[in-house]
Structure formats: C-alpha cells, structure tokens
C-alpha cells in the first residue's frame, strides 16, 4: 500500500509579473507575486491603495484592462494553466469555478438588465438551472444577506439601488453558482458594520458547507484577521509578508506590516489617542526607489535597504526584509 502524495493547492500563483503601458512607458505593477490557496482556505490580502491587490485578482481572472498584460509567471487553478487558457475556457471558469466580487458594483452590473435576470442568467448558463429554480435561488441568496424587499429588488435595475445594495447584489451573484473559489475585492466597503458581519458569516457558511476557498482583499486588518486563515501583505507590487493571520497581526516581521497595524485606530483604548499615520506616500510603479521600496518610509532602514531589494523568505511566516532575524528575535517571548 502506497502513501498518498501531497495534495496540490486549488490555486497556485508563481512569480506573477503584470505590466502596464502608460504614456509610452511600460512598468510592472506586479513583480513576482507568489502564493497558493488550498481548497476551503481563507486568504486575506491587505495593503495600501496601489500595492497590487486588485491587479492580482484581475490577473487571476484574466480581466486586465487593455493597457495591461501578464508578462511572466504561472497561474494554475485546479490543475489548469489560466495564463495559456483560451477565452472559451476562461468563460467557463469565471462564475462557475471562480466567482468574483468587484470593488465597484456599478461597473460590474449590467445597467440594461434587471437584477433578477443578471442573477438567474449566471445560474442558467453555468449550472443549467431552469428559470423557476434559478429565480428561487436568487431570492434565497438576497434574503440570506438581508436584502430588504428581495422580491422587489429582483425586478429593479442597478441605477435604482443604492451603492450598498448594489454591492450586496454583486456578492450574491459571485456566490450564486457555489464556486470553488471566491475572490472578494473590498466586498464590504459600502456596507454598514451589521451587514458586513452578515456578509462575512455568509462567506463562512459557504466555506463550511461547500469547501469554497476565499481570497478576501481588504484595507481592514481587523476584518481580515478575524476571518482569514492566512494573511498576505502587499507593497509596491510584491508580497512583503506572508503567514498565519494571527501570527502576522501579533508578531509582524516586516516594518510595513507593523506600521499598518500601528496606524489602525484602537477603539478599545481607555482615552483618545493621536492618530498615527505612515509617513510619506506609496511609490508609483514607474518610479520605484532602488533597494527595498519601503525604505524611504521605514524607520528601521539602513544602508543595505537602500541598495538591494530583499526577497520573501521561506517558511510558514516569512517577510521580505533584511532585518527579519533581528525583528523576530526582538519579539520572541521572554
């Protein structure tokens, strides 16, 4: 009797490089992004605007704008190479196997079709449901995320709904075919905290009931830490820290991660504290500084940081920082 080999991840992204052309110049917005997602795993991706979070999602879905293209690397989903896949293969993958919640639901919803038709069309096309059954599932999804007057909403068009309501519809659409993977790009931005909790609970139910994996892209460290198994921190088109969510939050190994955590307001503090912001601005992809891209904003930078860019280390909790050994030792419990 032979032992079973290691199970391949559901999604494997290796050395992904995505390039954008602008004003006659070309520059990389993703620079060697590497990570994997197992079936049923919940991955969080955090970072400031422009760090590459959304471009990573759009690269996986092969939905890049015309000015962008994948220059190198591999994206393997369920043993299929998505970079070399044809348009028909990707059409079958999107929606049925990988669902996505986009940042702006107004641009992802069809303004000419009713909400009900947009929800049922996906299930009819990818799952083969009839109109009556798909309508019933669409109504159930809207009710599960507490959409008021769900039956009325099915007959409405996107422009008749508020931003938060459109976001909930987009979430329902991404979940409608019970995909193997859901990529949620800032899915709760336009929602109040009560609905945010309902959406996260819905994601949790989907993971437990159907083994769906989740990639949650967010600016909220608290949200990601409470929900996700692992956390990826992105800066300047690269992953600069990766590890179990609780370890990354409690024991950050990259100065950028530590600064992100410190800049989050503490609502449990006994008295009002001065808001702490990260100095400076994230670098533009076309004008990255030499060495570590974070060194101009980093309070721990030294000469080597200004000359050579570190790579993400190995291990379950890794960081791309020349000070990792010292930072790790400084945070060891005594």
Secondary structure, DSSP 8 states (H G I E B T S, - for coil): ---------SEEEEEEEEEEEETTEEEEEEEEEEEEE-TT-EEEEE--TTSSHHHHHHHHHT---TTEEEEEEEEEETTEETTT--HHHHHHHBTTTEEEE-S-HHHHS-TTSBHHHHHHHHHHHHT---HHHHHHHHHHHHHHTT-TTHHHHHT-BGGGS-HHHHHHHHHHHHHTT--SEEEEESTTTTS-HHHHHHHHHHHHHHHHHH--EEEEE-S-HHHHHHH-SEEEEEETTEEEEEEEHHHHHHS--SHHHHHHHHHS--TT-SS-------SS----GGG--SS-TTGGG-TT--GGGGT------SSSSEE--TTHHHHHHHTS--
